[in-house]
Amino acid sequence: MTRPLPNDLDAFWMPFTANRQFKQSPRLLAGAKDMHYYTPEGRPILDATAGLWCVNAGHGRPKIVEAVQKQVAELDYAPAFQMSHPKAFEFASRLVQITPEGMDHAFFTNSGSESVETALKIALAYQRVRGQGTRTRLIGRERGYHGVNFGGISVGGIVSNRKMFGTLLSGVDHMRHTHDPARNAFTRGEPEHGIELAEDLERIVTLHDASTIAAVIVEPVAGSTGVLVPPKGYLKRLREICDKHGILLIFDEVITGFGRLGTPFGADYFGVTPDIMITAKGITNGVVPMGAVFVKSEIHDAFMTGPEHLIEFFHGYTYSAHPLACAAGIATLDTYAEEGLLTRAAELAPYWADAIHSLRDTKHVIDARNIGLVGAVELEPITGEPTKRAFSCFLECFERGVLIRTTGDIIALSPPLIISKGQIDEIVGTLSDVLKAAA
Ligand SMILES: Cc1ncc(COP(=O)(O)O)c(C=O)c1O
């Protein structure tokens, strides 16, 4: 067999992609600056998705680029086990200055999925080291997305991510999801209805007994399933139920972290502090892969017993706290701080909300919802062909110079936090035109 040419599209099996469709009509991005991508031909594409919810400060930010360039020349790699490098400690210390009160320790990973696995393992191990080793169950939620590894898809609740992969982790149960368009369609911010869905956790506790449950994991705002904003009071109630039963509460803040809701983290927005917080994406502005899991001191300290020469937690990655990621992360935090980006979404949120809800009476739209700088527009599916209408809109928006994202028949929008009002108008105007013309 002849070897493929360097530009052959066949060899790369693309992730979460309709490979055959893509390869018939490739969408390639060759450059990026601030709010725009550029195709190989130099056509600008306005980024309404911050890459994949990660480029919160916009593209090609000089400070971050320079920090990575300098770092790669200075120290390319340092072993992550039994060794480290100064920027790892600097970055962790900087991060815990902006995390919610009490979340004082960071464990570094390379992605959201790895952060999820790390958090679940910390939860199980913590229950054991504190003498509660019968607590081995993990509780997730329907429609939750926690990455693609086995722990994450087990606690996650999106059918396509689970059905092909066997029996998954045992001892997992799921709460009901909170999506209730019949009562909450076209809500701005947190929906009025649905706090009672938190009581589903009580049902699960009654079924399994609290002494078997280690942790509950939820996204403060479920993103990948189509932007499900939690009902008013729901997360507070989950916190209360967890406290009552000695269950750890894990927030997966992979998309809500680093300013997306107008506060540094979702925990700040909702006034609910978890025991463990999962992050990735915006931690380095998407420039170098990285994730971090934050834990309360009491969790970290519970491991710091026994002989001092022994490893306390048997977990870690070759690239945990990679020097390039730490350099990118420190420069990202500087950029966020200098430009007020961790709170900028709060200023833009009313304008953003008006823009998203201006689509209410547009053809095919059955719901619109928003929070911070996140928006979702849900479309009536084409009968017998779910997901096709939204996917066609995605293709057409790309043709017209705007990058949106779809999941099912839901369009999800999450632009970089540096966006201008004019660019918000451009996104919504293009989407409106595309929807009006859509079949
Ligand atoms: C809430 C949540 N958790 C985990 C992940 C997985 O992150 P990654 O793709 O970096 O593994 C994502 C990715 O979108 C996410 O939104």
The ligand as an SDF file (V2000), in Angstrom:
LIG
                    3D

 16 16  0  0  0  0  0  0  0  0999 V2000
  -17.8190   19.7230   32.4640 C   0  0  0  0  0  0  0  0  0  0  0  0
  -16.7220   19.0510   31.7070 C   0  0  0  0  0  0  0  0  0  0  0  0
  -15.9800   18.1210   32.2920 N   0  0  0  0  0  0  0  0  0  0  0  0
  -14.9780   17.5040   31.6640 C   0  0  0  0  0  0  0  0  0  0  0  0
  -14.6680   17.8060   30.3580 C   0  0  0  0  0  0  0  0  0  0  0  0
  -13.5760   17.0830   29.6590 C   0  0  0  0  0  0  0  0  0  0  0  0
  -12.5020   17.8880   29.3920 O   0  0  0  0  0  0  0  0  0  0  0  0
  -11.3800   17.4210   28.3450 P   0  0  0  0  0  0  0  0  0  0  0  0
  -12.0110   17.4120   27.0000 O   0  0  0  0  0  0  0  0  0  0  0  0
  -10.2980   18.4510   28.5260 O   0  0  0  0  0  0  0  0  0  0  0  0
  -10.9240   16.0670   28.7700 O   0  0  0  0  0  0  0  0  0  0  0  0
  -15.4210   18.7870   29.7060 C   0  0  0  0  0  0  0  0  0  0  0  0
  -15.1280   19.1340   28.2960 C   0  0  0  0  0  0  0  0  0  0  0  0
  -15.8750   19.8190   27.6350 O   0  0  0  0  0  0  0  0  0  0  0  0
  -16.4870   19.4080   30.3830 C   0  0  0  0  0  0  0  0  0  0  0  0
  -17.2450   20.3430   29.7840 O   0  0  0  0  0  0  0  0  0  0  0  0
  1  2  1  0
  2  3  1  0
  2 15  2  0
  3  4  2  0
  4  5  1  0
  5  6  1  0
  5 12  2  0
  6  7  1  0
  7  8  1  0
  8  9  2  0
  8 10  1  0
  8 11  1  0
 12 13  1  0
 12 15  1  0
 13 14  2  0
 15 16  1  0
M  END
$$$$
